[in-house]
Amino acid sequence: MFQKTRGILLKKTKLANGGLVLKFYTEEFGVKSFIGRSSKKVKNTFLPLSIASFSAYANPKNELNNIKDYETEYPLRDIYQDIYRSNILIFLNEILNHVIQEEEKNLQKFNFLIKTILELETQPLSMDFHLIFLMQFTSYLGLEPDTESKGTYFDFAEGEIKGSIPTHIHFFDESETVLFKHLYDLAFEEGISAQFTNQSRKRALQLIVTYYRYHTDMRELKSLTVLETVFG
C-alpha cells in the first residue's frame, strides 16, 4: 500500500551507501522520515524547506520507507539568489527542526508554513519577515503571548504582561517589554507598519528566541549569529 502526501523538507541526512534520510513535515502524517536517493539529476531537489508531493510504500515493519514519485511543487529560485531571503530560510529551517515534533495531522499549521515559504519566495521582502513569522507561529504552537494586560514587565514564563516585577528571573524589563509588544502588534494587528531599526530588530529577535527557548525544546541556534550579522 502506498501513502500519498505533500511535505515540507526539514532535514536531509546523507547515508554511507549514498542514500538519504529525508525528514518532512507532511500534510497527512505530521513529522515523518523517509529514505530517498541522491543523483546528479536531482542534486538540487532536496533543498531546505522544499515543498513537494510524493508517495511512499507504507510497511509498518519498517521505521523508514522508500520515497516514490517525488515532485517539487514550488521550486525556490529567488530565495537562493538573495542573501537576505536565503539566510532567513536557513534560520526558519533550523527553528522548525527544533519545535515541530508531532507525528499527527495539523492542516492549519501545515498551510501556514506553506504560505510563509511562498511569501518568502514571491513577495517583496520585509526586513522583519523572520520576526513576524516567529511571533505568528506561537499561535500554532499554543504559545501565543498575552500582551493586552496593563503593566510594564512581560513575564515570559507565564506569557503575559505584569504590573510589577515578577519574583523570578524570567521576564523582560520595561524597554524590552515595549519592544516585544511592538513585535506582537506587527504580527497580529492590521495597520501597523512601523518596522524596527537595525538595533531594535536584533534585540527583538533575541527576545522572541528567548521566549521560544523557554517554552520549547529549542537548543542553541547555529544560524542566529549569521542572521544577526547579515541584518546588521
C-alpha positions as CSV (number, residue, x, y, z in Angstrom):
1,M,0.0,0.0,0.0
2,F,1.3,3.4,-0.9
3,Q,0.8,6.6,1.1
4,K,0.5,9.8,-0.8
5,T,1.1,13.2,0.8
6,R,2.6,16.7,0.5
7,G,5.5,17.7,2.6
8,I,8.0,20.4,3.7
9,L,11.5,19.1,3.8
10,L,13.0,19.9,7.3
11,K,16.2,17.9,7.2
12,K,18.4,15.8,4.9
13,T,20.9,13.3,6.3
14,K,23.4,11.5,4.0
15,L,23.9,7.8,4.5
16,A,27.1,5.9,3.7
17,N,25.5,3.9,0.9
18,G,24.6,7.1,-1.0
19,G,21.1,7.2,0.3
20,L,19.4,10.0,2.2
21,V,17.2,10.1,5.2
22,L,14.6,12.8,4.5
23,K,12.7,14.3,7.4
24,F,9.4,16.0,6.3
25,Y,6.6,17.9,8.0
26,T,3.8,16.3,6.0
27,E,0.2,17.3,5.3
28,E,-1.2,13.9,6.3
29,F,1.1,12.4,9.0
30,G,2.9,15.3,10.7
31,V,6.7,14.8,11.1
32,K,7.8,11.7,9.2
33,S,11.1,10.5,7.8
34,F,11.7,8.5,4.5
35,I,14.6,7.0,2.5
36,G,15.5,8.8,-0.7
37,R,18.2,8.6,-3.3
38,S,20.6,11.3,-4.4
39,S,21.8,11.6,-8.0
40,K,23.3,14.3,-10.3
41,K,19.9,14.6,-12.0
42,V,18.2,15.6,-8.7
43,K,21.1,17.2,-6.8
44,N,19.1,20.4,-6.2
45,T,15.9,18.6,-5.4
46,F,16.2,18.1,-1.7
47,L,16.8,21.7,-0.6
48,P,15.8,23.1,2.9
49,L,12.0,23.8,3.2
50,S,11.3,22.4,-0.3
51,I,7.6,21.9,-0.9
52,A,6.9,18.6,-2.5
53,S,4.3,15.9,-3.2
54,F,5.3,12.2,-3.1
55,S,4.3,8.7,-2.2
56,A,5.9,6.1,-0.1
57,Y,5.3,2.4,0.5
58,A,3.7,2.0,3.9
59,N,5.2,-1.0,5.6
60,P,4.5,-0.9,9.4
61,K,7.5,-3.2,10.0
62,N,9.9,-0.6,8.7
63,E,10.6,2.6,10.6
64,L,11.8,4.2,7.3
65,N,10.1,3.5,3.9
66,N,11.4,4.4,0.5
67,I,10.0,7.6,-1.1
68,K,8.4,7.3,-4.5
69,D,7.2,9.7,-7.3
70,Y,8.8,12.7,-5.7
71,E,8.0,16.1,-7.3
72,T,8.9,19.6,-6.2
73,E,5.7,21.7,-6.3
74,Y,7.2,25.2,-6.0
75,P,10.9,25.5,-7.0
76,L,12.5,28.1,-4.7
77,R,14.7,30.2,-7.0
78,D,14.6,33.8,-5.7
79,I,15.3,32.7,-2.2
80,Y,18.6,31.1,-3.1
81,Q,19.7,34.1,-5.1
82,D,19.2,36.6,-2.3
83,I,21.4,36.7,0.8
84,Y,18.6,38.0,3.0
85,R,16.0,35.5,1.9
86,S,18.4,32.6,1.9
87,N,19.6,33.3,5.4
88,I,16.0,33.7,6.7
89,L,15.2,30.4,5.1
90,I,18.1,28.6,6.8
91,F,17.1,30.2,10.1
92,L,13.5,29.2,9.8
93,N,14.5,25.7,8.8
94,E,16.6,25.4,12.0
95,I,13.8,26.7,14.2
96,L,11.2,24.3,12.7
97,N,13.5,21.3,13.2
98,H,13.6,22.1,16.9
99,V,10.0,23.0,17.6
100,I,7.9,20.7,15.3
101,Q,8.0,17.1,16.6
102,E,4.4,15.8,16.5
103,E,3.5,12.8,14.3
104,E,0.0,13.9,13.7
105,K,-2.0,15.8,11.1
106,N,-2.4,19.6,11.6
107,L,-3.6,21.2,8.4
108,Q,-3.7,24.8,9.9
109,K,-0.1,24.6,10.8
110,F,1.0,22.9,7.6
111,N,-0.9,25.5,5.4
112,F,0.6,28.4,7.4
113,L,4.1,27.1,6.8
114,I,3.4,26.7,3.0
115,K,2.0,30.2,2.9
116,T,5.1,31.6,4.7
117,I,7.6,29.8,2.4
118,L,5.8,31.0,-0.7
119,E,5.7,34.6,0.6
120,L,9.4,34.5,1.2
121,E,9.9,33.3,-2.4
122,T,7.5,35.6,-4.2
123,Q,6.7,38.8,-2.1
124,P,8.7,41.9,-1.6
125,L,10.9,41.2,1.5
126,S,10.4,42.9,4.8
127,M,13.5,43.0,6.9
128,D,11.2,42.0,9.8
129,F,9.9,38.9,8.0
130,H,11.5,36.4,10.3
131,L,10.4,38.2,13.4
132,I,6.8,38.4,12.3
133,F,6.9,34.7,11.4
134,L,8.2,33.7,14.8
135,M,5.6,35.7,16.6
136,Q,2.7,34.5,14.4
137,F,3.9,30.9,14.7
138,T,3.5,31.0,18.5
139,S,-0.3,30.7,17.9
140,Y,0.2,27.4,16.1
141,L,2.4,26.1,18.9
142,G,-0.1,27.0,21.6
143,L,2.3,29.7,22.9
144,E,0.8,33.0,21.8
145,P,1.6,35.6,24.4
146,D,-0.9,37.8,26.1
147,T,0.1,41.4,25.6
148,E,-3.2,43.0,26.4
149,S,-2.8,43.2,30.2
150,K,-1.8,46.6,31.6
151,G,1.7,46.6,33.0
152,T,5.3,47.2,32.3
153,Y,7.0,43.8,32.6
154,F,6.5,40.9,30.3
155,D,6.7,37.6,32.3
156,F,7.7,35.2,29.6
157,A,7.3,32.2,31.9
158,E,3.6,33.0,32.2
159,G,3.3,34.6,28.8
160,E,1.7,37.8,30.0
161,I,2.4,41.4,31.0
162,K,2.6,42.1,34.7
163,G,2.2,45.4,36.6
164,S,5.1,44.6,39.0
165,I,8.5,42.9,38.7
166,P,8.0,39.1,38.9
167,T,9.6,37.2,41.7
168,H,11.7,35.1,39.3
169,I,14.2,36.0,36.6
170,H,12.1,35.0,33.5
171,F,10.8,38.4,32.5
172,F,11.6,41.3,30.2
173,D,12.3,44.8,31.6
174,E,10.3,47.9,30.6
175,S,12.1,48.7,27.4
176,E,12.2,45.0,26.3
177,T,8.5,44.7,27.0
178,V,7.7,47.7,24.8
179,L,9.8,46.1,22.0
180,F,8.2,42.7,22.5
181,K,4.7,44.2,22.4
182,H,5.5,46.1,19.3
183,L,6.6,42.8,17.6
184,Y,3.3,41.3,18.7
185,D,1.3,44.2,17.2
186,L,3.3,44.0,13.9
187,A,2.5,40.3,13.7
188,F,-1.2,40.3,14.7
189,E,-2.6,43.8,14.4
190,E,-3.7,45.2,11.0
191,G,-2.5,48.7,10.1
192,I,0.8,48.5,12.0
193,S,3.6,49.3,9.5
194,A,6.5,50.8,11.6
195,Q,9.5,48.5,11.2
196,F,12.3,48.0,13.6
197,T,15.7,49.8,13.3
198,N,18.7,47.5,12.9
199,Q,19.5,47.7,16.6
200,S,15.9,47.1,17.8
201,R,15.5,44.3,15.2
202,K,18.4,42.5,16.6
203,R,17.2,42.9,20.2
204,A,13.6,41.9,19.2
205,L,15.0,38.7,17.6
206,Q,16.9,37.9,20.8
207,L,13.7,38.4,22.9
208,I,11.5,36.2,20.7
209,V,14.2,33.5,20.6
210,T,14.4,33.7,24.5
211,Y,10.6,33.2,24.6
212,Y,10.9,30.1,22.3
213,R,13.8,28.6,24.2
214,Y,11.8,28.8,27.5
215,H,8.7,27.2,26.1
216,T,10.1,24.6,23.6
217,D,13.0,22.2,23.3
218,M,14.9,24.6,21.0
219,R,18.6,24.5,21.6
220,E,21.4,26.8,20.6
221,L,20.8,28.1,17.0
222,K,23.8,27.9,14.7
223,S,22.2,30.2,12.2
224,L,21.3,33.0,14.6
225,T,24.7,34.7,14.6
226,V,24.9,34.7,10.8
227,L,21.4,36.1,10.6
228,E,22.2,38.9,13.0
229,T,25.3,39.8,11.0
230,V,23.5,39.8,7.7
231,F,20.7,42.1,9.0
232,G,23.1,44.2,11.0
